[in-house]
Amino acid sequence: MSETTPPPAAGLRVEHLTDSVLGLGVAKPRLSWRLPPGALSQTAYAIAIDGRDMPPVESSECVLVPWPGNPVGSRTRVQWQVKVWTELGESPWSEPAWFETGLLEPGHWTARWIEPEETERGSHVLRRTFTLDEHPDNARLYATAHGIYEMCLNGRRVGDIELAPGFTSYPTTLHVQVYDVSELLSQGENEWDVVLSDGWHRGRFGFMQLPDGYGTTLGFLGQLHAADTVVATGPEWRSASGPVVTADLMAGQFEDHRRQPTTWHPVSLAEGNLGPLGYSPAPPTRSVQALRPVAVTRPAPDRQVVDLGRNINGWIRLTSLGPAGTDLRLVHGEALDATGDVTQDHLAADTPLGRLPVGMTDRVIAAGTPGEVFEPRHTTHGFRYVRIEGHPDRLTPDDVTGVVVHTDLRRTGWFRCSDERLNKLHEIAEWSFRGNACEIPTDCPHRERAGWTGDWQVFAPAAAFLYDVAGFSLKWLRDLAAEQLEDGCVTGIVPDPLRRRTGGTGRWRDTQGSAGWGDAVVIVPWTLWRSYADIGVLREMWPSITAWIDYAAETARTRRHPDRAAARPVPAPHEHYLWDAGYHWGEWLEPGTAGEDFRTADHGAVATAYLHHSAQLAARIAEVLGHEADAARFAALAANARAAWQAEFIGEDDKLTPETQATYVRALAFRLVPDESRDATAARLVELVRKADTHLGTGFLATPYLLPVLADAGRLDVAYELLLQDTAPSWLTMVERGATTIWESWDGIDADGVPHASLNHYSKGAVISFLHEYVAGIRALDDHPGYRRFRVAPHPGADLTWAEGVHDSPYGRIESAWRIKGDDFDLTVTVPPGTTAEVVLPDGTTSDQGPGTMSYRCRSGR
Ligand code: RAM
């Protein structure tokens, strides 16, 4: 042990949240911290709770360690500190961190659900006044709603959470938010106002924009504790119509600022079920950034177009509304037409109900009062441009602010390199994620705003490098488990309000359970395990994981694709494990497949590949959880599915069916072909890429694996050629055509500048994992979750002369930075305390590194 005292542990976190958490829903929360800089390993730790020392625990764990004390009660604030023993010696106590639990017991709620009187469907103001004998030092407000609520106390906004209570599968989970309102209350009379709108509860949702997913009535539940006084929702409340006339997450928001609440009605009391009330494991949604427009143009006399310079999720704040009675219409879009005006055409969905209007249209009528502002907090849009109609004055960038709204995630990853086009690609993928991280991972922030399982499965590893998405994903996985059907089938979108609307039968039921989408139930928890070492997620999701794989295996065993049944009336024995029936999206959106009928096509090659892959992952998860029998069962299923895939899809000449890049990519990524055929499979993949004039040909599912399988097969050169390809289809086509977020289709903006489909779908942006894991070379290792041990293996290529990657892992910051100078390749690696890295130089030299920063050199080979 050294003479000097080491620095204290830092970065204290509770569950997947940071310090200062108001409204924790866990009575025995797990705790994490970072070891003192340079410490090799921890031998013991001790926790102090509210100044009381718990006995030291001999352990090397500092991530998600079990709560050492008694369960924390309802409405309790806890301060905690940690001290660690490492080879540097005994550390001093850390700086204190704190959290406070919510109202944990249903019995602690005295509030009753109230519903506004509704003569006309729209938004409402709810109000009550109350008196306090003195100003409370410490006041808390607990609130939730059926619909979106926003509150004021004495005319001042409560908190900074947007779109509360957020989006969950409400019948099983409704989150409560907690606010410190001490500063907003006063001695004497106080006024509590609530604005309530449709939100996800009864607003329009999804591809078909159907309303009323969770109900037809709005409701609010609130309870305020001011010292010993409890003020709650109940019969004293009144409701009225206010300035927010209507608000819908898809359609937009309409405010009439001349309309102040005047006629008050009694509210109705509803027999609300307090069962599903809980607290989110994720950070809340907030306005996280303000953007100044880059231009305001005037394509027609009565139209002004604001350009934020990038595609975001959120809204605008408008501070110039014109004189009283000015009626403004704000149409949001991602693209401009040939005249420079906002177009929404490419976003309009052709549905069984016909072509639907896109919405994203706000309206505001000015009151003409000084300081008047329009900020539509009860909707959100996916947009870069806003057309403002009806404004009498010329607007300037000073009048408008772009407000970026999403879950307030902690940033954990960065990448940069010598090629600015790749930096731009990384940036647009990151913004696409930010545009689709509002409460749940969505496919796009406009046309559907839905938590498509496949999209998150594909992008989650990239997102987990960039942001701490542990709590965000866990919140969504709980909804996934709640939505899972009785036979184990996983729904295409999560949460799925439409399921109740459609009764969960008929066409709705027939379109669930696609391979590659439902497999999110396995792949997302596995991703979280690798990135965050949260065994709790694996444990919690285990029943859902097994149910899904059993469902897929059962479908494989009992059903056949009609084409195969016609071609081979007597099923071959391997078909037992061939998953070719059911509803599948297939590889989805491969270039050049527009117009093909994916509904009737045979997607057996995709689905059987996923049956193998998920069963294989489930076997590994079972090992982690200590379920030996399940591990053996799933390993056997994985082997059988692989054998079935080989029997059915490998031809005599080793050619795969279908002969697409995606099939070859999956064959390599999921290890479907025999080991001795891998080289030939990779060679054939390269042939297909060359046949396409060195262009990719993958869609949704295989794109993230394309470059890694090429690099792993010794064709890093081809991987770089595809990465840097700048003619369509390619990633850099998006960059060159000015994309600020990733497109849904490879031809999102075609050669003529015409937009197609959504311009903000992150799935194809999953390629940035190649930048993190291969270019910068930082890679988590399956057997060492949470980057406890990781690999740094940069793969320089093309003309890149330098690259840097940074990732804040649960143990601390990892850095990899390399530079080529003439004959030298120089690498600097930083390894966080308590972890080790395997460092592999491009010449193959491998070394082991412990905590701290080290430099390496080898020949650049240039
Ligand atoms: C589209 C969605 C999503 C995709 C599904 C299959 O409509 O936008 O991205 O996963 O379909």
Residues whose N, C-alpha, C, O or C-beta is under 5 A from the ligand:
A	BS01	RAM	D443 W452 G454 D455 W585
